[in-house]
């Protein structure tokens, strides 16, 4: 997906959840931890990368996004 990110010497990961629905009613949720370098990736670019993951799993990109969350993977 992307290369590891560092900020002030610490690796940064982002947990994402994306739920989509096709016209036929099929739903898919993808969830994982990805690394994006904030110096090179915006939130919208990360969204496009994650949306592409869902499209790959479905075999097409003809769907509506029902839910999207992208948060730092840290407490």
N, CA, C and O atoms as a printed pandas DataFrame, in Angstrom:
     atom_number atom_name residue_name chain_id  residue_number  x_coord  y_coord  z_coord
0              1         N          UNK        A               1    0.827   -1.191    0.000
1              2        CA          UNK        A               1    0.000    0.000    0.000
2              3         C          UNK        A               1    0.863    1.243    0.000
3              4         O          UNK        A               1    0.875    1.982   -0.985
4              5         N          UNK        A               2    1.586    1.493    1.082
5              6        CA          UNK        A               2    2.455    2.653    1.134
6              7         C          UNK        A               2    3.640    2.328    2.035
7              8         O          UNK        A               2    3.667    1.284    2.686
8              9         N          UNK        A               3    4.601    3.214    2.068
9             10        CA          UNK        A               3    5.798    2.970    2.850
10            11         C          UNK        A               3    5.599    3.430    4.288
11            12         O          UNK        A               3    4.765    4.297    4.549
12            13         N          UNK        A               4    6.361    2.854    5.231
13            14        CA          UNK        A               4    6.227    3.276    6.632
14            15         C          UNK        A               4    6.471    4.772    6.792
15            16         O          UNK        A               4    7.274    5.374    6.079
16            17         N          UNK        A               5    5.762    5.342    7.737
17            18        CA          UNK        A               5    5.823    6.776    7.992
18            19         C          UNK        A               5    6.547    7.042    9.297
19            20         O          UNK        A               5    6.402    6.280   10.253
20            21         N          UNK        A               6    7.308    8.093    9.349
21            22        CA          UNK        A               6    7.931    8.496   10.599
22            23         C          UNK        A               6    7.629    9.962   10.852
23            24         O          UNK        A               6    7.671   10.787    9.939
24            25         N          UNK        A               7    7.327   10.270   12.091
25            26        CA          UNK        A               7    7.144   11.642   12.541
26            27         C          UNK        A               7    7.928   11.759   13.837
27            28         O          UNK        A               7    7.635   11.059   14.805
28            29         N          UNK        A               8    8.902   12.619   13.862
29            30        CA          UNK        A               8    9.764   12.800   15.028
30            31         C          UNK        A               8   10.357   11.463   15.467
31            32         O          UNK        A               8   10.495   11.204   16.662
32            33         N          UNK        A               9   10.709   10.608   14.490
33            34        CA          UNK        A               9   11.361    9.351   14.806
34            35         C          UNK        A               9   10.439    8.206   15.179
35            36         O          UNK        A               9   10.925    7.111   15.462
36            37         N          UNK        A              10    9.125    8.412   15.191
37            38        CA          UNK        A              10    8.189    7.351   15.544
38            39         C          UNK        A              10    7.374    6.961   14.319
39            40         O          UNK        A              10    6.936    7.823   13.557
40            41         N          UNK        A              11    7.172    5.662   14.133
41            42        CA          UNK        A              11    6.344    5.170   13.035
42            43         C          UNK        A              11    4.896    5.588   13.268
43            44         O          UNK        A              11    4.404    5.570   14.397
44            45         N          UNK        A              12    4.219    5.967   12.177
45            46        CA          UNK        A              12    2.831    6.399   12.264
46            47         C          UNK        A              12    1.977    5.469   11.419
47            48         O          UNK        A              12    2.265    5.254   10.241
48            49         N          UNK        A              13    0.942    4.924   12.007
49            50        CA          UNK        A              13   -0.004    4.092   11.275
50            51         C          UNK        A              13   -1.399    4.679   11.409
51            52         O          UNK        A              13   -1.685    5.413   12.354
52            53         N          UNK        A              14   -2.259    4.354   10.465
53            54        CA          UNK        A              14   -3.639    4.827   10.488
54            55         C          UNK        A              14   -4.569    3.632   10.345
55            56         O          UNK        A              14   -4.408    2.811    9.442
56            57         N          UNK        A              15   -5.537    3.542   11.238
57            58        CA          UNK        A              15   -6.546    2.487   11.132
58            59         C          UNK        A              15   -7.689    3.038   10.287
59            60         O          UNK        A              15   -8.148    4.162   10.489
60            61         N          UNK        A              16   -8.135    2.222    9.336
61            62        CA          UNK        A              16   -9.246    2.660    8.489
62            63         C          UNK        A              16  -10.347    1.620    8.454
63            64         O          UNK        A              16  -10.106    0.423    8.609
64            65         N          UNK        A              17  -11.563    2.104    8.247
65            66        CA          UNK        A              17  -12.736    1.272    8.020
66            67         C          UNK        A              17  -13.501    1.921    6.874
67            68         O          UNK        A              17  -13.777    3.121    6.906
68            69         N          UNK        A              18  -13.843    1.129    5.865
69            70        CA          UNK        A              18  -14.603    1.620    4.719
70            71         C          UNK        A              18  -15.689    0.598    4.412
71            72         O          UNK        A              18  -15.395   -0.576    4.185
72            73         N          UNK        A              19  -16.935    1.040    4.404
73            74        CA          UNK        A              19  -18.064    0.174    4.056
74            75         C          UNK        A              19  -18.703    0.730    2.796
75            76         O          UNK        A              19  -18.982    1.925    2.699
76            77         N          UNK        A              20  -18.933   -0.162    1.823
77            78        CA          UNK        A              20  -19.523    0.237    0.544
78            79         C          UNK        A              20  -20.714   -0.667    0.222
79            80         O          UNK        A              20  -20.861   -1.755    0.779
80            81         N          UNK        A              21  -21.556   -0.186   -0.691
81            82        CA          UNK        A              21  -22.703   -0.966   -1.162
82            83         C          UNK        A              21  -22.832   -0.793   -2.669
83            84         O          UNK        A              21  -22.751    0.319   -3.191
84            85         N          UNK        A              22  -23.036   -1.921   -3.364
85            86        CA          UNK        A              22  -23.209   -1.890   -4.813
86            87         C          UNK        A              22  -24.681   -1.655   -5.136
87            88         O          UNK        A              22  -25.532   -1.688   -4.247
88            89         N          UNK        A              23  -24.974   -1.419   -6.405
89            90        CA          UNK        A              23  -26.363   -1.214   -6.840
90            91         C          UNK        A              23  -27.228   -2.432   -6.563
91            92         O          UNK        A              23  -28.428   -2.308   -6.319
92            93         N          UNK        A              24  -26.611   -3.621   -6.601
93            94        CA          UNK        A              24  -27.373   -4.849   -6.358
94            95         C          UNK        A              24  -27.591   -5.110   -4.870
95            96         O          UNK        A              24  -28.271   -6.068   -4.504
96            97         N          UNK        A              25  -27.025   -4.272   -4.015
97            98        CA          UNK        A              25  -27.223   -4.405   -2.579
98            99         C          UNK        A              25  -26.094   -5.111   -1.849
99           100         O          UNK        A              25  -26.114   -5.202   -0.622
100          101         N          UNK        A              26  -25.108   -5.613   -2.588
101          102        CA          UNK        A              26  -23.956   -6.268   -1.972
102          103         C          UNK        A              26  -23.179   -5.242   -1.153
103          104         O          UNK        A              26  -22.934   -4.125   -1.607
104          105         N          UNK        A              27  -22.798   -5.637    0.054
105          106        CA          UNK        A              27  -22.025   -4.748    0.907
106          107         C          UNK        A              27  -20.664   -5.358    1.201
107          108         O          UNK        A              27  -20.503   -6.578    1.235
108          109         N          UNK        A              28  -19.691   -4.484    1.413
109          110        CA          UNK        A              28  -18.333   -4.908    1.731
110          111         C          UNK        A              28  -17.744   -3.906    2.708
111          112         O          UNK        A              28  -17.895   -2.695    2.543
112          113         N          UNK        A              29  -17.072   -4.425    3.727
113          114        CA          UNK        A              29  -16.333   -3.571    4.650
114          115         C          UNK        A              29  -14.884   -4.009    4.623
115          116         O          UNK        A              29  -14.584   -5.193    4.776
116          117         N          UNK        A              30  -13.984   -3.059    4.428
117          118        CA          UNK        A              30  -12.552   -3.316    4.521
118          119         C          UNK        A              30  -12.030   -2.531    5.715
119          120         O          UNK        A              30  -12.423   -1.388    5.950
120          121         N          UNK        A              31  -11.135   -3.168    6.463
121          122        CA          UNK        A              31  -10.584   -2.552    7.662
122          123         C          UNK        A              31   -9.182   -3.072    7.872
123          124         O          UNK        A              31   -8.937   -4.274    7.771
124          125         N          UNK        A              32   -8.257   -2.171    8.165
125          126        CA          UNK        A              32   -6.874   -2.570    8.394
126          127         C          UNK        A              32   -6.108   -1.362    8.916
127          128         O          UNK        A              32   -6.683   -0.308    9.188
128          129         N          UNK        A              33   -4.806   -1.542    9.046
129          130        CA          UNK        A              33   -3.920   -0.444    9.418
130          131         C          UNK        A              33   -3.001   -0.186    8.220
131          132         O          UNK        A              33   -2.401   -1.112    7.673
132          133         N          UNK        A              34   -2.905    1.060    7.832
133          134        CA          UNK        A              34   -2.044    1.449    6.717
134          135         C          UNK        A              34   -1.122    2.568    7.181
135          136         O          UNK        A              34   -1.405    3.269    8.153
136          137         N          UNK        A              35   -0.033    2.715    6.478
137          138        CA          UNK        A              35    0.875    3.818    6.766
138          139         C          UNK        A              35    0.858    4.787    5.600
139          140         O          UNK        A              35    1.005    4.404    4.439
140          141         N          UNK        A              36    0.678    6.030    5.936
141          142        CA          UNK        A              36    0.700    7.113    4.958
142          143         C          UNK        A              36    1.590    8.208    5.523
143          144         O          UNK        A              36    1.483    8.556    6.699
144          145         N          UNK        A              37    2.448    8.739    4.705
145          146        CA          UNK        A              37    3.319    9.822    5.141
146          147         C          UNK        A              37    2.582   11.140    4.949
147          148         O          UNK        A              37    2.343   11.547    3.812
148          149         N          UNK        A              38    2.215   11.821    6.042
149          150        CA          UNK        A              38    1.483   13.087    5.934
150          151         C          UNK        A              38    2.217   14.152    5.120
151          152         O          UNK        A              38    1.596   15.104    4.645
152          153         N          UNK        A              39    3.512   14.002    4.957
153          154        CA          UNK        A              39    4.260   14.956    4.141
154          155         C          UNK        A              39    3.972   14.753    2.654
155          156         O          UNK        A              39    4.185   15.657    1.847
156          157         N          UNK        A              40    3.485   13.561    2.296
157          158        CA          UNK        A              40    3.239   13.242    0.891
158          159         C          UNK        A              40    1.798   12.884    0.572
159          160         O          UNK        A              40    1.386   12.986   -0.584
160          161         N          UNK        A              41    1.017   12.467    1.568
161          162        CA          UNK        A              41   -0.360   12.041    1.364
162          163         C          UNK        A              41   -1.308   12.943    2.126
163          164         O          UNK        A              41   -1.076   13.259    3.293
164          165         N          UNK        A              42   -2.376   13.356    1.464
165          166        CA          UNK        A              42   -3.447   14.068    2.158
166          167         C          UNK        A              42   -4.491   13.043    2.586
167          168         O          UNK        A              42   -4.429   11.883    2.178
168          169         N          UNK        A              43   -5.431   13.460    3.392
169          170        CA          UNK        A              43   -6.516   12.575    3.811
170          171         C          UNK        A              43   -7.310   12.103    2.592
171          172         O          UNK        A              43   -7.704   10.938    2.528
172          173         N          UNK        A              44   -7.545   12.985    1.634
173          174        CA          UNK        A              44   -8.306   12.594    0.445
174          175         C          UNK        A              44   -7.533   11.591   -0.411
175          176         O          UNK        A              44   -8.137   10.714   -1.028
176          177         N          UNK        A              45   -6.216   11.709   -0.455
177          178        CA          UNK        A              45   -5.418   10.729   -1.190
178          179         C          UNK        A              45   -5.454    9.370   -0.489
179          180         O          UNK        A              45   -5.519    8.332   -1.148
180          181         N          UNK        A              46   -5.413    9.376    0.831
181          182        CA          UNK        A              46   -5.520    8.126    1.590
182          183         C          UNK        A              46   -6.878    7.485    1.322
183          184         O          UNK        A              46   -6.964    6.272    1.132
184          185         N          UNK        A              47   -7.936    8.291    1.306
185          186        CA          UNK        A              47   -9.283    7.792    1.000
186          187         C          UNK        A              47   -9.313    7.123   -0.375
187          188         O          UNK        A              47   -9.884    6.043   -0.523
188          189         N          UNK        A              48   -8.712    7.749   -1.369
189          190        CA          UNK        A              48   -8.691    7.181   -2.720
190          191         C          UNK        A              48   -7.933    5.852   -2.742
191          192         O          UNK        A              48   -8.354    4.915   -3.420
192          193         N          UNK        A              49   -6.835    5.761   -2.016
193          194        CA          UNK        A              49   -6.074    4.507   -1.929
194          195         C          UNK        A              49   -6.924    3.407   -1.287
195          196         O          UNK        A              49   -6.934    2.271   -1.762
196          197         N          UNK        A              50   -7.621    3.741   -0.230
197          198        CA          UNK        A              50   -8.446    2.760    0.488
198          199         C          UNK        A              50   -9.662    2.376   -0.354
199          200         O          UNK        A              50  -10.076    1.216   -0.363
200          201         N          UNK        A              51  -10.225    3.340   -1.051
201          202        CA          UNK        A              51  -11.358    3.045   -1.953
202          203         C          UNK        A              51  -10.914    2.076   -3.047
203          204         O          UNK        A              51  -11.683    1.207   -3.458
204          205         N          UNK        A              52   -9.686    2.221   -3.516
205          206        CA          UNK        A              52   -9.146    1.318   -4.537
206          207         C          UNK        A              52   -9.015   -0.109   -4.000
207          208         O          UNK        A              52   -9.184   -1.071   -4.750
208          209         N          UNK        A              53   -8.719   -0.249   -2.722
209          210        CA          UNK        A              53   -8.650   -1.575   -2.102
210          211         C          UNK        A              53  -10.015   -2.251   -2.169
211          212         O          UNK        A              53  -10.113   -3.424   -2.529
212          213         N          UNK        A              54  -11.071   -1.508   -1.821
213          214        CA          UNK        A              54  -12.429   -2.056   -1.887
214          215         C          UNK        A              54  -12.793   -2.411   -3.327
215          216         O          UNK        A              54  -13.410   -3.448   -3.569
216          217         N          UNK        A              55  -12.421   -1.570   -4.275
217          218        CA          UNK        A              55  -12.711   -1.840   -5.685
218          219         C          UNK        A              55  -12.001   -3.106   -6.150
219          220         O          UNK        A              55  -12.565   -3.895   -6.908
220          221         N          UNK        A              56  -10.771   -3.300   -5.700
221          222        CA          UNK        A              56  -10.039   -4.521   -6.053
222          223         C          UNK        A              56  -10.743   -5.755   -5.497
223          224         O          UNK        A              56  -10.858   -6.770   -6.184
224          225         N          UNK        A              57  -11.211   -5.668   -4.257
225          226        CA          UNK        A              57  -11.884   -6.817   -3.649
226          227         C          UNK        A              57  -13.205   -7.141   -4.341
227          228         O          UNK        A              57  -13.566   -8.310   -4.480
228          229         N          UNK        A              58  -13.924   -6.110   -4.773
229          230        CA          UNK        A              58  -15.197   -6.320   -5.466
230          231         C          UNK        A              58  -15.011   -6.641   -6.946
231          232         O          UNK        A              58  -15.882   -7.249   -7.567
232          233         N          UNK        A              59  -13.895   -6.240   -7.498
233          234        CA          UNK        A              59  -13.659   -6.438   -8.923
234          235         C          UNK        A              59  -14.175   -5.291   -9.775
235          236         O          UNK        A              59  -14.125   -5.358  -11.003
236          237         N          UNK        A              60  -14.670   -4.241   -9.135
237          238        CA          UNK        A              60  -15.149   -3.045   -9.842
238          239         C          UNK        A              60  -15.269   -1.903   -8.839
239          240         O          UNK        A              60  -15.258   -2.118   -7.627
240          241         N          UNK        A              61  -15.381   -0.702   -9.357
241          242        CA          UNK        A              61  -15.482    0.478   -8.494
242          243         C          UNK        A              61  -16.840    1.133   -8.521
243          244         O          UNK        A              61  -16.984    2.288   -8.118
244          245         N          UNK        A              62  -17.854    0.399   -8.998
245          246        CA          UNK        A              62  -19.211    0.941   -9.097
246          247         C          UNK        A              62  -19.965    0.684   -7.796
247          248         O          UNK        A              62  -20.750   -0.259   -7.703
248          249         N          UNK        A              63  -19.723    1.524   -6.798
249          250        CA          UNK        A              63  -20.380    1.377   -5.500
250          251         C          UNK        A              63  -20.512    2.729   -4.821
251          252         O          UNK        A              63  -19.887    3.714   -5.215
252          253         N          UNK        A              64  -21.333    2.746   -3.800
253          254        CA          UNK        A              64  -21.525    3.937   -2.979
254          255         C          UNK        A              64  -20.860    3.706   -1.633
255          256         O          UNK        A              64  -21.018    2.640   -1.038
256          257         N          UNK        A              65  -20.127    4.683   -1.153
257          258        CA          UNK        A              65  -19.490    4.585    0.152
258          259         C          UNK        A              65  -20.532    4.929    1.211
259          260         O          UNK        A              65  -21.138    6.000    1.187
260          261         N          UNK        A              66  -20.725    3.996    2.141
261          262        CA          UNK        A              66  -21.674    4.201    3.229
262          263         C          UNK        A              66  -20.997    4.743    4.481
263          264         O          UNK        A              66  -21.600    5.497    5.244
264          265         N          UNK        A              67  -19.745    4.355    4.687
265          266        CA          UNK        A              67  -19.033    4.757    5.898
266          267         C          UNK        A              67  -17.543    4.791    5.618
267          268         O          UNK        A              67  -17.013    3.921    4.927
268          269         N          UNK        A              68  -16.863    5.804    6.160
269          270        CA          UNK        A              68  -15.400    5.879    6.067
270          271         C          UNK        A              68  -14.864    6.477    7.339
271          272         O          UNK        A              68  -15.357    7.498    7.818
272          273         N          UNK        A              69  -13.847    5.833    7.887
273          274        CA          UNK        A              69  -13.154    6.345    9.073
274          275         C          UNK        A              69  -11.663    6.158    8.887
275          276         O          UNK        A              69  -11.217    5.094    8.456
276          277         N          UNK        A              70  -10.895    7.174    9.205
277          278        CA          UNK        A              70   -9.428    7.112    9.146
278          279         C          UNK        A              70   -8.907    7.825   10.382
279          280         O          UNK        A              70   -9.067    9.036   10.532
280          281         N          UNK        A              71   -8.282    7.057   11.262
281          282        CA          UNK        A              71   -7.792    7.607   12.542
282          283         C          UNK        A              71   -6.384    7.128   12.791
283          284         O          UNK        A              71   -6.008    6.047   12.338
284          285         N          UNK        A              72   -5.595    7.915   13.508
285          286        CA          UNK        A              72   -4.266    7.432   13.893
286          287         C          UNK        A              72   -4.415    6.139   14.696
287          288         O          UNK        A              72   -5.310    6.022   15.533
288          289         N          UNK        A              73   -3.550    5.186   14.441
289          290        CA          UNK        A              73   -3.615    3.894   15.125
290          291         C          UNK        A              73   -2.845    3.965   16.444
291          292         O          UNK        A              73   -1.829    3.295   16.629
292          293         N          UNK        A              74   -3.349    4.785   17.343
293          294        CA          UNK        A              74   -2.711    4.971   18.640
294          295         C          UNK        A              74   -3.761    5.412   19.654
295          296         O          UNK        A              74   -4.775    6.011   19.295
296          297         N          UNK        A              75   -3.509    5.113   20.905
297          298        CA          UNK        A              75   -4.405    5.590   21.966
298          299         C          UNK        A              75   -3.939    6.926   22.482
299          300         O          UNK        A              75   -4.563    7.493   23.379
